[in-house]
Amino acid sequence: MTERVLVIGAGMAGLWTALALAPTGREVLLLERDPPPPPGGVEAAFSDWTRRGVGHLRHSHAFLARLRLLIRDQHPELLAELLAAGCRELGFDGTLTALHRRAYTPEPVDGDLVILTSRRTTLEWVMRRYVERLPGVSIRSETFVRALRIAPGPTPVVTGVEIDGPEGPLELTADLVVDAAGRTSSALEQLVAAGAAVGEASEGAGVIYFTRHYRLNPDASEPPRGGKGPATGDLGYLKFGVFPGDNGCFSVTLCVPEVEEELRKAVVDPAMFDAICAQLPGPAAWVEPERASGVSRVFGMGQLESLWRDLAPGGRPAVLGYFAVGDSLARTNPLYGRGCSFAAVCAYLLRDALEATPDPAQRLLRYRAGADTELRPYYQVMRDADRAAVRRARQMLTPAYRPTLKARLTRSFFQDGVAIAVRSDVELLRAALRGFHMLEHPQAWLKRPANLAKVLRYWARGRRRNAEAYPAKAGPGREEMMTAVGLSPSLDIERLRAQAA
């Protein structure tokens, strides 16, 4: 008998669930609250597609090698359609420094260390058109899932959903319900109310995310990689990144700590956003008026958090017939660009669990074990990075702060040891990128004795001998930036002093 799977949401997590499950012969129905893409292709999707359920639809995206490899290996026709629509592949060679190139010999593994990049709307538009053609898959748009249908018991069982759609209210039954609704999902509250002991850990990321989109002017081209300054950087009071897109488009994201109130209130003005970019050598080369024009407002995104949900605390299933994927299971700061990859990995972990056994409890336990192995290490690393960034942002607003010897040594090890070694040695770069791209544990490469020995040798050489490996200055200090764009460098400092008093 064919299993029927209801998927709440047809965003990235829902589409990936369909991509993973369709080849298994299951019947998959995606229930999407928002309307379908408008006619007119990728440009209409960017300008006109209403996606109230996806707050980050028009923020910057880059899709890691783990996600691209799943598309390449599982759905090669989809990859061809994405490239035909203007999505781009940024290869390993684009990450090489001048030092790397002196001794670089291409290796087969380099073909796996490739980023797929485009506007999020372009990727989702192409994926949705592809998924709609898959056997056994259908998408019902403008359908709001009002509630889960839950059979009570010592372990509650989800048996379907209640929906409001074009046909009016309906009840749908299923063998499995997959929650791919992300941040808008109300499923957890319903499960807890029904007695499901779902575990959850969450904490704020401490930043607000701002994105503006640009389009290259006619006959203009992107600036060369590694030109006037890095295209990504962390200045403590501000993180930034340039994201090449599709069809002559790109975006810039500025990530501002919550404690920097004056800066985060001002950056929503497109003129201020551009003024800040003009002070950052890397982004400035992209957004100069002779090269590109802004084509969107500044999109803000707050209330960012790290979140992990456990559907089987202590190894005991809290609920059966229900699986959470993507942001419904785990969330991280979008600055790290792993949200879509998390969704893709969840979908294939779910497929493997369903294929391994028909037992509902064992399926959940297998899925949980896979997520713990494949995703939790990245969640923990990114959560810890957020904690460190929050501390650093507050320290920059505390003039009397002086770092401890341990803090200075730790920072030097990563800035003058790890970063310099990776910028100098091609093999270390390959190893580090495998962790970055979610192809192995994020810290595995640095724990290997040979790699650590190399890092320590570069660190011991000192700044003078490693001078050529240091990147160009990413941007000005906080006071210089604030003054340059007409903001007060002292306002937030005085505010924190008043709060402390």
N, C-alpha and C positions, 0 to 999 in steps of 0.2 A: 504493500500500500504506500502511495506517494505521501511523504510528509508535507504538510502545509506550513509555511513560515510567514508570519506577518512581521514586517519591518516598519517600525515607527520612524519616519523620516527618510527623505530621498536626497539628503545632502551627501557629503563625502563618505561618511560612515555607512549610510544606507546603500549608496551605490557600490561601495566596496563589498558590502555583505552580499549584494546580488552578484557581483563579479565572482566572488568566492564560491557561492552556493549553486549558481545556475548550472555549472558543469556536472554537479552531483545528481541532477535529475529531480531535485525538489521543486515544489511549486512555491514561488516567492512573490509576495504582494507587498509593494512599498506604499505606505500611506503618508502622503506629504501635505502639510498644511498650506503651503504656498502655491501660487499658480505655476503652470509650466513655463518654460522659457518662451519669450516672445519670438515671433518670426523675425528673420533678418540676420541671423548668424551671430558671430562672436561679438561684433560691435554693438548690436542691439542688446545682447545679453549683458554687456557691461553697463550700458547706459540706462536700460529700461527694465531689467529683470527685478521684480519685487521679491525680496527674500527676507521677510521679517524674522524668520526663524534662524537666520544666519547672520549674526551681528558683525562678523569679521569677513563677510563676503568680498568687500572691496578694500581689504587691507592687503599688505604685501604677502606674497607666498613664494616659497621655493620648495621644490619637492625632492626629497633626499634620494640617494641611490637605492635605498631599501625599497622605496615605493616604485621607482622607475624599473627596477629589476623584476618586481612582481608583474608589472604591466608587460615588460619585454618578454618574460618567460611564460606567463600564463595567458596573456591576451595580446599577441604581437600585432594583430589587426588594429587594436585600439591604439597602440603606440604609433602606428603609421597614420591613423586618422588625427591624432594629436599633433604630430609634426606637420601634417598637411594643413592644419588649421592655424599654424603659426607658432605653436609651442616649440621651445628650443632646448637643445641639450648642451650644457656647459661641461666640457670635458676636463679630465685631470690636468692636462697640459696648461689650462688656464690658471691653475693654482700655483704654478711653478714660479719661483723667484729667479733673479739673474744668477744667483749662486747655484741653484738647482740645475739650471740649464747647461752649465758648464760640463756637468758629468751625467746628464740625463740620458738614459737609454729606455725607450718605451718597453713596457712589460704587458702581457695579456691582461693582468689584473686591472690595469689602468682603464680598460674599457668598461669596468663595472663601477668605477668611482666617478659617476656622471650625475649631475643635477639636471632635473627636468624643470624648466621654468616657464611661467606664463602668468597672465592674470588669472586669479582664482575662477572668475566667471567663465573664462575660455576653457579651462580644464574641466570644470563641472558641466558645461554645456556639451562638450564633445563626449564626455563619459556618459552623460544621461542619454544622449541619442544612441550610443552604442548599447547601453544596458537595455533600452526599450526594445531592441531587436533580439535579445537573448531568449532562447526557448525557455518557457516556463516562468518568465518574469513579466510582471505588469506593474505599472505605477498609477496610482489613483491620486490626482492632484486636488488641491483645495479641500482636503479631507482632514479634519481635526480629530485627533484621538482624545476623546473626553476622559476615558478611564480604562484601566485594565480590568478584565474579568478575572477574579481571583477566587479559587475554591479554598475555603478555610480548612485548617487542619494543623497538626503539629508542625508540618512544613507546608506553607501555603503553595498552591500550584496555580500558575497563570494559564488560563485556558483560552484567552482571546482578548478582544478589546471592544469598547463601545465608541462609535464614531459619530461625528456630525459632518455630513458632506452634501454635495449637490442633491442627492436623493433623500436627504433628511437623516434623522437619527437611525442608526443600525447597530446590530451586534454581530461581530464576526468571530468565529471560532478558529482555532489553529492548534497545531501540535506544538509550535514554538512561537514565542514572541521575542523579537530582537529590538531592544531599545537603542535606536540610533538618532534620537532627538537632541542629544547634546545638552547644551546649557538650558534649553527651554523645557526639558523633560520634567514631568511631575511624577514619574513612575516611582521614584524612591520613596517619596512621602506616602504614596498609596500602599506600597509594600510594607513600610514600617507600620502604618495604621492597621494593616491586616495581620500583624504579628511577625513579620519577617525580620530577623535580627541581622540586618545588613550593616556591615562595618563601614565607617567612613572617616578619613583624615583629610583635613583641608586647612590651608592658610593662604593669606594674601601674598601676591607676588611683589607688592610694594611699588608698582609702576603703572603708568598710563601710556598707552600706545597711540601714536598719531601717524597717519599715512596720507600722502598726497600722490596722485598719479600725474604723469607727464607723457607727452608724445614728442618724438624727435621731429624737428622741422624738416620740410622737404629738402632733400639732398644732404641732410646732416647725418652723421654717424655717431655711434657711441664712442666715448673717449677710450684710449688704450688702457688695458688693465695695468695696474701698478704705476700710474702716471704721477700726477701731482700729489696724491695722497691716497691712503686706503679708502676703499668704498664702504667699509664697515669699521666701527670702532666703539670703544667704551671710554668715555671721559670722566666717569664717576657721576657727574651731575647730568649726564646725557649719554645715551647710546644711540647709534645711528646705523642705517644700512641702506644701500642702493640695491634694488631688485630688478634686474632686466626682465622684461616681459615679452609679450608676443606682438607681432605686427607693428613694430616701431614704438611700442609703449614700454614704460618702466615706471617704477614707483620708488619713493623714498619714505622710510619710516624713521621717526624720531621717538625714542622711548625715554620718558621723563619720570624720575622718581616722584612718588606722591608728595614727599616733603618739599619738593621744589614747586610751591604753589604758584608763585608769580610766573615762572617759566611755562608751566603747564596750562595756565589760564590764557597766556598770550599766544601760544603756538597754534591755537585753533584758527587764527587769522592767516589766510593764505600768504599775505604779504610778509607777516612775521615768520611764517614757516620758511619761505624762500630766503629771508634775510639770515636766518639761522644756518640754512644750508650753505649760503654764500661764505660763511665763516669757517666751513669745514672743507679743506682742500679737495678731498675725494668727491663728495657730493656736489661741490661747487662746479666741478668740471662737467658734471652731467646736466645741471639745471641752468647753466648760463643761458641768457636769452637768445644768443646766437645759435644755440644748439637745440633747445627744447622749449616747449610751452606747457604750462600747467593746464590740465584738462579736467580737474575735479576740485571739489572743496577738500578741506582737511577732515578726514574721518577719524574720530576719536573712539577709543575702546578702553573702558575702565573695568573695575571689579574683576581684575585678573587674579587667578588663584591656581595654586597647586592642589590637586584633589585626587584621592585614590579611594575607590570603593571595593569592598571585599564581600562577595556574594556567598562566601563559605568561610566565615570566621572560625578559626580553630579546626579547619578541615571538615566542618559540618555544613551542608547546604542550607542556606537561609530561605531559599525559594527554588521551586522547580518550574520548568517550562519557560523560563525567562533568562535572557542574556543581555548584558549591557556591552556596547561596543563604542569605540571612539571616546568622545568627551563625556558620554554617559557613564563610562567606567573610570577614565583617568584624564586629567587635564594638567597642562603645564603652561608656563608663560609662553605665549606665541612667539616671543622674540627668538626662541631657539628653533623654530621652524619644524617641529616634530609632530604637530597635531594630526596632519593628514596621514603621515606615516604610521602613527599610532593606530589610526582608524583602519588602515590597510592591514597591518599586522593582526589586529583584533579579528578582522573578518576571516583571515586564513587560519588563525588559531581556533576559531569557532568551527570552521569547516573540518579541521583535523579532529576536533573533539567529537563532532557529530558522526563522522565517518568511522571513528574508532569503536564506538559502542552504542547500542540502543538504550542503555540504562540512563535515565534522566539524571540521577545523582552523580554517576561516574562521568557523564558528559560535563557537568558543571565543574567537578573537581579537576578534570583534565584541562578544561579551559582556564580555570584559575591558576593551575600550575604553570601553564604556558605563559600567561600574562606575567606571573611572578618572575619567570626566567627571562622573557624577551623584552618586557617593558619596564618593570619596576626599577631596575638599575638606572635607566635613563631618567625616570621620574625623580628618583632620589638625588641624582647628580644635579638636575636642573633646579630642584627645590633648594638644595644647599647653595647653589650659585645665586639664587634669588635672595636668600638670607644674607649672604656675604655682600651683595649689591646694596641691600637696604642699609646694612651697617655702614658701608662706605659712603653712601649718599648722606647719611646723618653726620658722619665724621667730617665731611666737607663743609657742613654748615656749623661746625663746632671749632672755632679758631684755636681754642686751647688744646685740642686733641693732639696727642703725640703717640704714634704707634709703638707697640712693644718691640723688643728685639726679635721675639718669635714671629710677630706679624711682618716685620721688615724682611726677615729671612725667607718666610714663606712666599711673600710677594716677589722677592728677588729670584727665588728658585723657579717660579712659573714665568716671570717676565724675562729674566736674563738667562735662564737655563732651558726650560721646556720650549718656550716660544722661539728662542733663537736656534735651538737644535733642530726644531721642525722646519724652520725657514732656511736651514743650511743643508740638511741631509734628506735626499729624496726618499730613502727607505723609511726614515722616521715619518716623513710626511705621509707616505702611503699607509703606514701603520696607524697614525693618528686619525687619518680620514676614514679608515674602516670603523673606528669607534664613533666618529662624528656622524657617519652615514647609517648607523644602526646595523652594521654588518657583523659586529661582535660587541662584547661588553665594553662600555665607554671608557673604562680605565684599564682594560686588559693590556693594551700596548705598552703603557708606562710601567706596568708591573713586571714585564719581562726583563730579566737581568741584563741582557745585551743592550736593550733599548735604554734602560735606566743608566747604564754605564756611559753610553754616548751622551746622554743629557748632562750627566755630571761633568764629563770632560768639557763640554761647551761652557757650562756654568763656571768651571774653574779657570777657563781661559781669560775671563774678564771682559769688560765692555770694550776696551781698546782693541783687543785682538778680534773681537766679534763685531766691530763697528759696522762692517759692510752688511751684516745680516739684519740690522735694525730697520724697521720700516720708517717711512717718512712720518712726520708728526701728524697725528690724526686730527688735531684741532686745538683751539685755544683753551686756556684754563677758564674756570668758571667766571671769575671777575672780569676777565678780558671779554668773554663772550657776552655777558650780561650788559656790560657797558657799550659794546659795539652795536647791540640791537636796541639800545635805549631802555633797558630794564635796570632796576636797582639791584646791585649785588648784595646789599645788606638787609633788605626787607625780610627775607625768610630767616636770616641769621638772627635778627632781633626777635622775630616771632618765636623761634625755638627757645631763645633765652627767656622770654616772658613766660612760656609754658613751663620751663624748668623751674622758674622762680615760684 
